């Protein structure tokens, strides 16, 4: 069985410091997982796959989806990969004190409950350390809204931090938490409240539509 | 197969001249376009319902009643009638009146609308959208089929001994479609009652349309109205044509680039690949729309959006000429030849509903399978007791 992590990175320049931070987190996660693969974190016989998504490459598709309300084939695949991942690494530059517009636009297109219970490693870059609380003031509420599970440690890298060994330590701590969270049975299963439960049927051939209620239940309220 | 046009009724500046028509001009243009549709041999004209600028059609039955007097064969319909925010009693009355005035040339399409503030403007809560559609439509069905209605529900003042007037023409309520793009509950609702299902796919890729229609067809059969391939399906469409396809592309591009909804978004090339929008020669339109059947099966109604994005009236009328003379006759012939026996060629007409009598799902408030099942359930419960 393969556990799958998707790293979503929203840097705009090529190469970007945001991508640099993403790559460091990805490789730290990979090393931890392989070093401990036979023991606790990922479990025996489990492999970890990490894919990186550059939102810059999808910028036009994201804008088009916002105005047309449907995704291009390529963007649909990325949204599906992100929605079904066992864990996420999300990395954005700090713009005007918050995540970038591109980053937010992408997560605006994720179905509101698709990330429920998904562990998320929050990370961001910025010009100076004065912005570092944006992790907790901006990113954490966004992923709380999406019902995801942001890890305790976020990673903020100001420009100066790229020369500071402290950044490596924070990356390792966050990666360790991510690897621990992305075990075979780690994804938290949220029981649906009885009041929200809709009798569901799932038929082959139209999986995209999700569960469909029986109209008799809608009409007569036999829920 | 029925072919027709549906209009949003937007008042949009012509991007090539910068001129915005007045509301009076736009409304008269809609009337002219509807009459032209009949003249070129189309079957259906449907108008949207909107309650905010830049749209003019807030009062569909007023417009359709006027058109009833100006036309003789055209079926008058809606795209859509807001079942969520209109009082179902007023819908029952308005459309029964329209049936009488048009000698039965009317059907209508239920929808929930796409403008959030319409809910509070009409005193409703958008979070109840689906529940409003369920409760209001069931009341509408009863008002048309039961002479005297006692009713109480969650969203409307109760009714005691109420009779909706006028009664439906010949005692036969108009055929109803349910339009939905994403909500599976609405496809299920259409299937439950044996009504028509319209997927307005003009801004959506065909892979999504296929799934919604397939769901409706399966559930239509499940609820006991016939085979899945006999369910009544309608699709939207959008075309711009010139004899030479390059001329069509050149002429339509400024309208595409500035259009409400998709303007300033994807390129016209991407959008024509991903959605049913076809910009080219009449032959290209024919080839493209023949593939709709491959995706959703034999279907009964094809409506085209022809008069939006600020296109001048003269251009729209030219488009309708091409649609009626060159495109629809070929599509009609091809679809008719491919359709197996036993699959309806079009949505039932008033005369057909009269002839079908009690055999028609349209004659009943609840599907007979559900009624029988409920009776069996009751009998079982009594036996167990």
Interface residues (C-beta under 8 A of the other chain):
Chain A: X63 X64 X66 X67 X68 X69 X70 X72 X203 X205 X206 X208 X209 X210 X212 X213 X214 X215 X216 X218 X219
Chain B: X130 X131 X134 X138 X184 X185 X187 X188 X189 X191 X192 X203 X204 X205 X207 X208 X211 X212 X214 X215 X218 X219 X223 X261 X262 X263 X264 X265 X266 X270 X271 X274 X275 X370
